Amino acid sequence: MTGYVGQSLRLMVGVPEYSTYVAHMRNKHPDKPPMSYQKFFRECQAARYGGRVGRCC
């Protein structure tokens, strides 16, 4: 899904926009490689549903 509707649906289920995350990593943490989409998705799900929270900022 792309666009506003897709982003809204992802946020409703607890998955922030991956491209926003990658841009954040490039701007704020250029020395660290961004997670793969699969790992990013798992981290977001864990943070939303009781797993460990992996926020950097």
mmCIF file as Biopython writes it, N, C-alpha, C and O atoms, coordinates in Angstrom:
data_model
#
loop_
_atom_site.group_PDB
_atom_site.id
_atom_site.type_symbol
_atom_site.label_atom_id
_atom_site.label_alt_id
_atom_site.label_comp_id
_atom_site.label_asym_id
_atom_site.label_entity_id
_atom_site.label_seq_id
_atom_site.pdbx_PDB_ins_code
_atom_site.Cartn_x
_atom_site.Cartn_y
_atom_site.Cartn_z
_atom_site.occupancy
_atom_site.B_iso_or_equiv
_atom_site.auth_seq_id
_atom_site.auth_asym_id
_atom_site.pdbx_PDB_model_num
ATOM 1   N N  . MET A ? 1  ? 0.836  -1.190 0.000  1.0 0.0 1  A 1 
ATOM 2   C CA . MET A ? 1  ? 0.000  0.000  0.000  1.0 0.0 1  A 1 
ATOM 3   C C  . MET A ? 1  ? 0.871  1.240  0.000  1.0 0.0 1  A 1 
ATOM 4   O O  . MET A ? 1  ? 1.900  1.309  0.672  1.0 0.0 1  A 1 
ATOM 5   N N  . THR A ? 2  ? 0.444  2.178  -0.743 1.0 0.0 2  A 1 
ATOM 6   C CA . THR A ? 2  ? 1.187  3.425  -0.785 1.0 0.0 2  A 1 
ATOM 7   C C  . THR A ? 2  ? 0.255  4.579  -0.484 1.0 0.0 2  A 1 
ATOM 8   O O  . THR A ? 2  ? -0.967 4.431  -0.486 1.0 0.0 2  A 1 
ATOM 9   N N  . GLY A ? 3  ? 0.837  5.706  -0.232 1.0 0.0 3  A 1 
ATOM 10  C CA . GLY A ? 3  ? 0.050  6.905  -0.019 1.0 0.0 3  A 1 
ATOM 11  C C  . GLY A ? 3  ? -0.513 7.025  1.384  1.0 0.0 3  A 1 
ATOM 12  O O  . GLY A ? 3  ? -0.154 6.284  2.299  1.0 0.0 3  A 1 
ATOM 13  N N  . TYR A ? 4  ? -1.397 7.977  1.512  1.0 0.0 4  A 1 
ATOM 14  C CA . TYR A ? 4  ? -1.964 8.333  2.809  1.0 0.0 4  A 1 
ATOM 15  C C  . TYR A ? 4  ? -2.750 7.192  3.444  1.0 0.0 4  A 1 
ATOM 16  O O  . TYR A ? 4  ? -2.622 6.944  4.642  1.0 0.0 4  A 1 
ATOM 17  N N  . VAL A ? 5  ? -3.563 6.495  2.651  1.0 0.0 5  A 1 
ATOM 18  C CA . VAL A ? 5  ? -4.376 5.399  3.190  1.0 0.0 5  A 1 
ATOM 19  C C  . VAL A ? 5  ? -3.482 4.277  3.705  1.0 0.0 5  A 1 
ATOM 20  O O  . VAL A ? 5  ? -3.708 3.754  4.797  1.0 0.0 5  A 1 
ATOM 21  N N  . GLY A ? 6  ? -2.484 3.912  2.938  1.0 0.0 6  A 1 
ATOM 22  C CA . GLY A ? 6  ? -1.561 2.851  3.364  1.0 0.0 6  A 1 
ATOM 23  C C  . GLY A ? 6  ? -0.819 3.224  4.624  1.0 0.0 6  A 1 
ATOM 24  O O  . GLY A ? 6  ? -0.671 2.401  5.528  1.0 0.0 6  A 1 
ATOM 25  N N  . GLN A ? 7  ? -0.353 4.454  4.692  1.0 0.0 7  A 1 
ATOM 26  C CA . GLN A ? 7  ? 0.355  4.908  5.890  1.0 0.0 7  A 1 
ATOM 27  C C  . GLN A ? 7  ? -0.582 4.889  7.088  1.0 0.0 7  A 1 
ATOM 28  O O  . GLN A ? 7  ? -0.187 4.467  8.175  1.0 0.0 7  A 1 
ATOM 29  N N  . SER A ? 8  ? -1.800 5.334  6.906  1.0 0.0 8  A 1 
ATOM 30  C CA . SER A ? 8  ? -2.767 5.334  8.006  1.0 0.0 8  A 1 
ATOM 31  C C  . SER A ? 8  ? -3.049 3.927  8.504  1.0 0.0 8  A 1 
ATOM 32  O O  . SER A ? 8  ? -3.113 3.695  9.711  1.0 0.0 8  A 1 
ATOM 33  N N  . LEU A ? 9  ? -3.217 2.987  7.581  1.0 0.0 9  A 1 
ATOM 34  C CA . LEU A ? 9  ? -3.472 1.604  7.981  1.0 0.0 9  A 1 
ATOM 35  C C  . LEU A ? 9  ? -2.291 1.010  8.736  1.0 0.0 9  A 1 
ATOM 36  O O  . LEU A ? 9  ? -2.476 0.319  9.737  1.0 0.0 9  A 1 
ATOM 37  N N  . ARG A ? 10 ? -1.081 1.275  8.260  1.0 0.0 10 A 1 
ATOM 38  C CA . ARG A ? 10 ? 0.099  0.759  8.959  1.0 0.0 10 A 1 
ATOM 39  C C  . ARG A ? 10 ? 0.200  1.337  10.362 1.0 0.0 10 A 1 
ATOM 40  O O  . ARG A ? 10 ? 0.516  0.614  11.306 1.0 0.0 10 A 1 
ATOM 41  N N  . LEU A ? 11 ? -0.067 2.640  10.513 1.0 0.0 11 A 1 
ATOM 42  C CA . LEU A ? 11 ? -0.011 3.257  11.837 1.0 0.0 11 A 1 
ATOM 43  C C  . LEU A ? 11 ? -1.090 2.703  12.760 1.0 0.0 11 A 1 
ATOM 44  O O  . LEU A ? 11 ? -0.868 2.584  13.965 1.0 0.0 11 A 1 
ATOM 45  N N  . MET A ? 12 ? -2.242 2.367  12.217 1.0 0.0 12 A 1 
ATOM 46  C CA . MET A ? 12 ? -3.331 1.823  13.035 1.0 0.0 12 A 1 
ATOM 47  C C  . MET A ? 12 ? -2.963 0.460  13.616 1.0 0.0 12 A 1 
ATOM 48  O O  . MET A ? 12 ? -3.438 0.103  14.694 1.0 0.0 12 A 1 
ATOM 49  N N  . VAL A ? 13 ? -2.130 -0.299 12.925 1.0 0.0 13 A 1 
ATOM 50  C CA . VAL A ? 13 ? -1.728 -1.604 13.448 1.0 0.0 13 A 1 
ATOM 51  C C  . VAL A ? 13 ? -0.354 -1.541 14.105 1.0 0.0 13 A 1 
ATOM 52  O O  . VAL A ? 13 ? 0.210  -2.576 14.461 1.0 0.0 13 A 1 
ATOM 53  N N  . GLY A ? 14 ? 0.182  -0.348 14.265 1.0 0.0 14 A 1 
ATOM 54  C CA . GLY A ? 14 ? 1.421  -0.188 15.014 1.0 0.0 14 A 1 
ATOM 55  C C  . GLY A ? 14 ? 2.686  -0.289 14.205 1.0 0.0 14 A 1 
ATOM 56  O O  . GLY A ? 14 ? 3.741  -0.595 14.760 1.0 0.0 14 A 1 
ATOM 57  N N  . VAL A ? 15 ? 2.620  -0.043 12.915 1.0 0.0 15 A 1 
ATOM 58  C CA . VAL A ? 15 ? 3.816  -0.109 12.081 1.0 0.0 15 A 1 
ATOM 59  C C  . VAL A ? 15 ? 4.060  1.268  11.465 1.0 0.0 15 A 1 
ATOM 60  O O  . VAL A ? 15 ? 3.377  1.641  10.511 1.0 0.0 15 A 1 
ATOM 61  N N  . PRO A ? 16 ? 5.016  2.026  11.989 1.0 0.0 16 A 1 
ATOM 62  C CA . PRO A ? 16 ? 5.337  3.321  11.396 1.0 0.0 16 A 1 
ATOM 63  C C  . PRO A ? 16 ? 5.887  3.148  9.970  1.0 0.0 16 A 1 
ATOM 64  O O  . PRO A ? 16 ? 6.238  2.041  9.561  1.0 0.0 16 A 1 
ATOM 65  N N  . GLU A ? 17 ? 5.954  4.220  9.247  1.0 0.0 17 A 1 
ATOM 66  C CA . GLU A ? 17 ? 6.444  4.207  7.871  1.0 0.0 17 A 1 
ATOM 67  C C  . GLU A ? 17 ? 7.931  3.864  7.843  1.0 0.0 17 A 1 
ATOM 68  O O  . GLU A ? 17 ? 8.737  4.538  8.483  1.0 0.0 17 A 1 
ATOM 69  N N  . TYR A ? 18 ? 8.295  2.814  7.102  1.0 0.0 18 A 1 
ATOM 70  C CA . TYR A ? 18 ? 9.686  2.364  7.024  1.0 0.0 18 A 1 
ATOM 71  C C  . TYR A ? 18 ? 10.572 3.446  6.411  1.0 0.0 18 A 1 
ATOM 72  O O  . TYR A ? 18 ? 11.687 3.661  6.886  1.0 0.0 18 A 1 
ATOM 73  N N  . SER A ? 19 ? 10.107 4.127  5.376  1.0 0.0 19 A 1 
ATOM 74  C CA . SER A ? 19 ? 10.923 5.158  4.734  1.0 0.0 19 A 1 
ATOM 75  C C  . SER A ? 19 ? 11.233 6.304  5.701  1.0 0.0 19 A 1 
ATOM 76  O O  . SER A ? 19 ? 12.307 6.901  5.624  1.0 0.0 19 A 1 
ATOM 77  N N  . THR A ? 20 ? 10.308 6.615  6.606  1.0 0.0 20 A 1 
ATOM 78  C CA . THR A ? 20 ? 10.548 7.643  7.615  1.0 0.0 20 A 1 
ATOM 79  C C  . THR A ? 20 ? 11.637 7.183  8.573  1.0 0.0 20 A 1 
ATOM 80  O O  . THR A ? 20 ? 12.508 7.963  8.958  1.0 0.0 20 A 1 
ATOM 81  N N  . TYR A ? 21 ? 11.582 5.908  8.955  1.0 0.0 21 A 1 
ATOM 82  C CA . TYR A ? 21 ? 12.605 5.343  9.831  1.0 0.0 21 A 1 
ATOM 83  C C  . TYR A ? 21 ? 13.985 5.396  9.164  1.0 0.0 21 A 1 
ATOM 84  O O  . TYR A ? 21 ? 14.967 5.791  9.794  1.0 0.0 21 A 1 
ATOM 85  N N  . VAL A ? 22 ? 14.054 4.996  7.885  1.0 0.0 22 A 1 
ATOM 86  C CA . VAL A ? 22 ? 15.337 4.990  7.170  1.0 0.0 22 A 1 
ATOM 87  C C  . VAL A ? 22 ? 15.882 6.413  7.070  1.0 0.0 22 A 1 
ATOM 88  O O  . VAL A ? 22 ? 17.077 6.629  7.274  1.0 0.0 22 A 1 
ATOM 89  N N  . ALA A ? 23 ? 15.029 7.383  6.760  1.0 0.0 23 A 1 
ATOM 90  C CA . ALA A ? 23 ? 15.472 8.779  6.690  1.0 0.0 23 A 1 
ATOM 91  C C  . ALA A ? 23 ? 15.989 9.248  8.048  1.0 0.0 23 A 1 
ATOM 92  O O  . ALA A ? 23 ? 17.002 9.944  8.122  1.0 0.0 23 A 1 
ATOM 93  N N  . HIS A ? 24 ? 15.291 8.866  9.131  1.0 0.0 24 A 1 
ATOM 94  C CA . HIS A ? 24 ? 15.736 9.218  10.480 1.0 0.0 24 A 1 
ATOM 95  C C  . HIS A ? 24 ? 17.124 8.636  10.758 1.0 0.0 24 A 1 
ATOM 96  O O  . HIS A ? 24 ? 18.005 9.326  11.271 1.0 0.0 24 A 1 
ATOM 97  N N  . MET A ? 25 ? 17.303 7.379  10.418 1.0 0.0 25 A 1 
ATOM 98  C CA . MET A ? 25 ? 18.606 6.738  10.663 1.0 0.0 25 A 1 
ATOM 99  C C  . MET A ? 25 ? 19.717 7.425  9.872  1.0 0.0 25 A 1 
ATOM 100 O O  . MET A ? 25 ? 20.812 7.632  10.395 1.0 0.0 25 A 1 
ATOM 101 N N  . ARG A ? 26 ? 19.447 7.774  8.636  1.0 0.0 26 A 1 
ATOM 102 C CA . ARG A ? 26 ? 20.464 8.440  7.810  1.0 0.0 26 A 1 
ATOM 103 C C  . ARG A ? 26 ? 20.804 9.822  8.354  1.0 0.0 26 A 1 
ATOM 104 O O  . ARG A ? 26 ? 21.960 10.241 8.310  1.0 0.0 26 A 1 
ATOM 105 N N  . ASN A ? 27 ? 19.794 10.536 8.868  1.0 0.0 27 A 1 
ATOM 106 C CA . ASN A ? 27 ? 20.022 11.901 9.367  1.0 0.0 27 A 1 
ATOM 107 C C  . ASN A ? 27 ? 20.598 11.941 10.773 1.0 0.0 27 A 1 
ATOM 108 O O  . ASN A ? 27 ? 21.497 12.735 11.050 1.0 0.0 27 A 1 
ATOM 109 N N  . LYS A ? 28 ? 20.094 11.096 11.664 1.0 0.0 28 A 1 
ATOM 110 C CA . LYS A ? 28 ? 20.483 11.162 13.073 1.0 0.0 28 A 1 
ATOM 111 C C  . LYS A ? 28 ? 21.553 10.155 13.476 1.0 0.0 28 A 1 
ATOM 112 O O  . LYS A ? 28 ? 22.288 10.387 14.435 1.0 0.0 28 A 1 
ATOM 113 N N  . HIS A ? 29 ? 21.647 9.054  12.765 1.0 0.0 29 A 1 
ATOM 114 C CA . HIS A ? 29 ? 22.586 7.977  13.120 1.0 0.0 29 A 1 
ATOM 115 C C  . HIS A ? 29 ? 23.307 7.459  11.881 1.0 0.0 29 A 1 
ATOM 116 O O  . HIS A ? 29 ? 23.198 6.274  11.566 1.0 0.0 29 A 1 
ATOM 117 N N  . PRO A ? 30 ? 24.041 8.314  11.169 1.0 0.0 30 A 1 
ATOM 118 C CA . PRO A ? 30 ? 24.662 7.884  9.907  1.0 0.0 30 A 1 
ATOM 119 C C  . PRO A ? 30 ? 25.706 6.779  10.076 1.0 0.0 30 A 1 
ATOM 120 O O  . PRO A ? 30 ? 26.061 6.108  9.106  1.0 0.0 30 A 1 
ATOM 121 N N  . ASP A ? 31 ? 26.189 6.590  11.286 1.0 0.0 31 A 1 
ATOM 122 C CA . ASP A ? 31 ? 27.193 5.558  11.538 1.0 0.0 31 A 1 
ATOM 123 C C  . ASP A ? 31 ? 26.578 4.172  11.731 1.0 0.0 31 A 1 
ATOM 124 O O  . ASP A ? 31 ? 27.306 3.181  11.785 1.0 0.0 31 A 1 
ATOM 125 N N  . LYS A ? 32 ? 25.252 4.089  11.837 1.0 0.0 32 A 1 
ATOM 126 C CA . LYS A ? 32 ? 24.579 2.810  12.068 1.0 0.0 32 A 1 
ATOM 127 C C  . LYS A ? 32 ? 23.739 2.439  10.851 1.0 0.0 32 A 1 
ATOM 128 O O  . LYS A ? 32 ? 23.030 3.286  10.308 1.0 0.0 32 A 1 
ATOM 129 N N  . PRO A ? 33 ? 23.812 1.187  10.418 1.0 0.0 33 A 1 
ATOM 130 C CA . PRO A ? 33 ? 22.964 0.777  9.289  1.0 0.0 33 A 1 
ATOM 131 C C  . PRO A ? 33 ? 21.512 0.619  9.743  1.0 0.0 33 A 1 
ATOM 132 O O  . PRO A ? 33 ? 21.269 0.155  10.857 1.0 0.0 33 A 1 
ATOM 133 N N  . PRO A ? 34 ? 20.548 0.991  8.909  1.0 0.0 34 A 1 
ATOM 134 C CA . PRO A ? 34 ? 19.144 0.802  9.290  1.0 0.0 34 A 1 
ATOM 135 C C  . PRO A ? 34 ? 18.780 -0.682 9.281  1.0 0.0 34 A 1 
ATOM 136 O O  . PRO A ? 34 ? 19.405 -1.476 8.577  1.0 0.0 34 A 1 
ATOM 137 N N  . MET A ? 35 ? 17.771 -1.048 10.062 1.0 0.0 35 A 1 
ATOM 138 C CA . MET A ? 35 ? 17.286 -2.430 10.081 1.0 0.0 35 A 1 
ATOM 139 C C  . MET A ? 35 ? 16.642 -2.760 8.740  1.0 0.0 35 A 1 
ATOM 140 O O  . MET A ? 35 ? 16.202 -1.871 8.012  1.0 0.0 35 A 1 
ATOM 141 N N  . SER A ? 36 ? 16.595 -4.036 8.428  1.0 0.0 36 A 1 
ATOM 142 C CA . SER A ? 36 ? 15.842 -4.471 7.256  1.0 0.0 36 A 1 
ATOM 143 C C  . SER A ? 36 ? 14.361 -4.226 7.529  1.0 0.0 36 A 1 
ATOM 144 O O  . SER A ? 36 ? 13.960 -4.037 8.678  1.0 0.0 36 A 1 
ATOM 145 N N  . TYR A ? 37 ? 13.554 -4.228 6.473  1.0 0.0 37 A 1 
ATOM 146 C CA . TYR A ? 37 ? 12.124 -4.014 6.670  1.0 0.0 37 A 1 
ATOM 147 C C  . TYR A ? 37 ? 11.532 -5.087 7.571  1.0 0.0 37 A 1 
ATOM 148 O O  . TYR A ? 37 ? 10.686 -4.790 8.415  1.0 0.0 37 A 1 
ATOM 149 N N  . GLN A ? 38 ? 11.965 -6.328 7.402  1.0 0.0 38 A 1 
ATOM 150 C CA . GLN A ? 38 ? 11.432 -7.428 8.208  1.0 0.0 38 A 1 
ATOM 151 C C  . GLN A ? 38 ? 11.747 -7.224 9.692  1.0 0.0 38 A 1 
ATOM 152 O O  . GLN A ? 38 ? 10.875 -7.399 10.543 1.0 0.0 38 A 1 
ATOM 153 N N  . LYS A ? 39 ? 12.981 -6.856 9.997  1.0 0.0 39 A 1 
ATOM 154 C CA . LYS A ? 39 ? 13.350 -6.625 11.394 1.0 0.0 39 A 1 
ATOM 155 C C  . LYS A ? 39 ? 12.613 -5.400 11.946 1.0 0.0 39 A 1 
ATOM 156 O O  . LYS A ? 39 ? 12.152 -5.411 13.087 1.0 0.0 39 A 1 
ATOM 157 N N  . PHE A ? 40 ? 12.507 -4.354 11.136 1.0 0.0 40 A 1 
ATOM 158 C CA . PHE A ? 40 ? 11.771 -3.146 11.528 1.0 0.0 40 A 1 
ATOM 159 C C  . PHE A ? 40 ? 10.327 -3.500 11.874 1.0 0.0 40 A 1 
ATOM 160 O O  . PHE A ? 40 ? 9.808  -3.046 12.893 1.0 0.0 40 A 1 
ATOM 161 N N  . PHE A ? 41 ? 9.679  -4.303 11.042 1.0 0.0 41 A 1 
ATOM 162 C CA . PHE A ? 41 ? 8.298  -4.710 11.270 1.0 0.0 41 A 1 
ATOM 163 C C  . PHE A ? 41 ? 8.178  -5.488 12.574 1.0 0.0 41 A 1 
ATOM 164 O O  . PHE A ? 41 ? 7.271  -5.232 13.365 1.0 0.0 41 A 1 
ATOM 165 N N  . ARG A ? 42 ? 9.089  -6.443 12.807 1.0 0.0 42 A 1 
ATOM 166 C CA . ARG A ? 42 ? 9.053  -7.239 14.039 1.0 0.0 42 A 1 
ATOM 167 C C  . ARG A ? 42 ? 9.255  -6.365 15.266 1.0 0.0 42 A 1 
ATOM 168 O O  . ARG A ? 42 ? 8.573  -6.546 16.275 1.0 0.0 42 A 1 
ATOM 169 N N  . GLU A ? 43 ? 10.187 -5.418 15.192 1.0 0.0 43 A 1 
ATOM 170 C CA . GLU A ? 43 ? 10.441 -4.508 16.321 1.0 0.0 43 A 1 
ATOM 171 C C  . GLU A ? 43 ? 9.201  -3.660 16.623 1.0 0.0 43 A 1 
ATOM 172 O O  . GLU A ? 43 ? 8.847  -3.464 17.786 1.0 0.0 43 A 1 
ATOM 173 N N  . CYS A ? 44 ? 8.552  -3.165 15.584 1.0 0.0 44 A 1 
ATOM 174 C CA . CYS A ? 44 ? 7.344  -2.345 15.780 1.0 0.0 44 A 1 
ATOM 175 C C  . CYS A ? 44 ? 6.232  -3.168 16.407 1.0 0.0 44 A 1 
ATOM 176 O O  . CYS A ? 44 ? 5.537  -2.692 17.305 1.0 0.0 44 A 1 
ATOM 177 N N  . GLN A ? 45 ? 6.058  -4.394 15.945 1.0 0.0 45 A 1 
ATOM 178 C CA . GLN A ? 45 ? 5.024  -5.258 16.508 1.0 0.0 45 A 1 
ATOM 179 C C  . GLN A ? 45 ? 5.326  -5.579 17.970 1.0 0.0 45 A 1 
ATOM 180 O O  . GLN A ? 45 ? 4.428  -5.562 18.811 1.0 0.0 45 A 1 
ATOM 181 N N  . ALA A ? 46 ? 6.587  -5.871 18.269 1.0 0.0 46 A 1 
ATOM 182 C CA . ALA A ? 46 ? 6.972  -6.180 19.649 1.0 0.0 46 A 1 
ATOM 183 C C  . ALA A ? 46 ? 6.742  -4.967 20.553 1.0 0.0 46 A 1 
ATOM 184 O O  . ALA A ? 46 ? 6.278  -5.112 21.684 1.0 0.0 46 A 1 
ATOM 185 N N  . ALA A ? 47 ? 7.066  -3.779 20.054 1.0 0.0 47 A 1 
ATOM 186 C CA . ALA A ? 47 ? 6.871  -2.565 20.856 1.0 0.0 47 A 1 
ATOM 187 C C  . ALA A ? 47 ? 5.389  -2.313 21.116 1.0 0.0 47 A 1 
ATOM 188 O O  . ALA A ? 47 ? 5.015  -1.867 22.200 1.0 0.0 47 A 1 
ATOM 189 N N  . ARG A ? 48 ? 4.561  -2.594 20.142 1.0 0.0 48 A 1 
ATOM 190 C CA . ARG A ? 48 ? 3.129  -2.340 20.302 1.0 0.0 48 A 1 
ATOM 191 C C  . ARG A ? 48 ? 2.452  -3.389 21.170 1.0 0.0 48 A 1 
ATOM 192 O O  . ARG A ? 48 ? 1.557  -3.069 21.952 1.0 0.0 48 A 1 
ATOM 193 N N  . TYR A ? 49 ? 2.874  -4.636 21.036 1.0 0.0 49 A 1 
ATOM 194 C CA . TYR A ? 49 ? 2.154  -5.719 21.687 1.0 0.0 49 A 1 
ATOM 195 C C  . TYR A ? 49 ? 2.919  -6.357 22.847 1.0 0.0 49 A 1 
ATOM 196 O O  . TYR A ? 49 ? 2.736  -7.542 23.125 1.0 0.0 49 A 1 
ATOM 197 N N  . GLY A ? 50 ? 3.763  -5.597 23.519 1.0 0.0 50 A 1 
ATOM 198 C CA . GLY A ? 50 ? 4.351  -6.069 24.747 1.0 0.0 50 A 1 
ATOM 199 C C  . GLY A ? 50 ? 5.761  -6.609 24.685 1.0 0.0 50 A 1 
ATOM 200 O O  . GLY A ? 50 ? 6.264  -7.126 25.683 1.0 0.0 50 A 1 
ATOM 201 N N  . GLY A ? 51 ? 6.398  -6.506 23.564 1.0 0.0 51 A 1 
ATOM 202 C CA . GLY A ? 51 ? 7.796  -6.919 23.489 1.0 0.0 51 A 1 
ATOM 203 C C  . GLY A ? 51 ? 8.687  -5.796 23.970 1.0 0.0 51 A 1 
ATOM 204 O O  . GLY A ? 51 ? 8.203  -4.799 24.506 1.0 0.0 51 A 1 
ATOM 205 N N  . ARG A ? 52 ? 9.969  -5.949 23.784 1.0 0.0 52 A 1 
ATOM 206 C CA . ARG A ? 52 ? 10.866 -4.873 24.204 1.0 0.0 52 A 1 
ATOM 207 C C  . ARG A ? 52 ? 10.727 -3.684 23.253 1.0 0.0 52 A 1 
ATOM 208 O O  . ARG A ? 52 ? 10.449 -3.857 22.066 1.0 0.0 52 A 1 
ATOM 209 N N  . VAL A ? 53 ? 10.919 -2.504 23.773 1.0 0.0 53 A 1 
ATOM 210 C CA . VAL A ? 53 ? 10.792 -1.293 22.987 1.0 0.0 53 A 1 
ATOM 211 C C  . VAL A ? 53 ? 12.164 -0.925 22.477 1.0 0.0 53 A 1 
ATOM 212 O O  . VAL A ? 53 ? 13.091 -0.770 23.272 1.0 0.0 53 A 1 
ATOM 213 N N  . GLY A ? 54 ? 12.320 -0.780 21.183 1.0 0.0 54 A 1 
ATOM 214 C CA . GLY A ? 54 ? 13.613 -0.492 20.582 1.0 0.0 54 A 1 
ATOM 215 C C  . GLY A ? 54 ? 13.727 0.911  20.033 1.0 0.0 54 A 1 
ATOM 216 O O  . GLY A ? 54 ? 14.157 1.088  18.893 1.0 0.0 54 A 1 
ATOM 217 N N  . ARG A ? 55 ? 13.362 1.895  20.795 1.0 0.0 55 A 1 
ATOM 218 C CA . ARG A ? 55 ? 13.450 3.278  20.331 1.0 0.0 55 A 1 
ATOM 219 C C  . ARG A ? 55 ? 14.855 3.814  20.581 1.0 0.0 55 A 1 
ATOM 220 O O  . ARG A ? 55 ? 15.477 3.505  21.598 1.0 0.0 55 A 1 
ATOM 221 N N  . CYS A ? 56 ? 15.339 4.605  19.658 1.0 0.0 56 A 1 
ATOM 222 C CA . CYS A ? 56 ? 16.676 5.157  19.826 1.0 0.0 56 A 1 
ATOM 223 C C  . CYS A ? 56 ? 16.629 6.594  20.331 1.0 0.0 56 A 1 
ATOM 224 O O  . CYS A ? 56 ? 17.595 7.052  20.942 1.0 0.0 56 A 1 
ATOM 225 N N  . CYS A ? 57 ? 15.546 7.311  20.097 1.0 0.0 57 A 1 
ATOM 226 C CA . CYS A ? 57 ? 15.493 8.728  20.478 1.0 0.0 57 A 1 
ATOM 227 C C  . CYS A ? 57 ? 14.249 9.036  21.279 1.0 0.0 57 A 1 
ATOM 228 O O  . CYS A ? 57 ? 14.042 10.181 21.682 1.0 0.0 57 A 1 
#
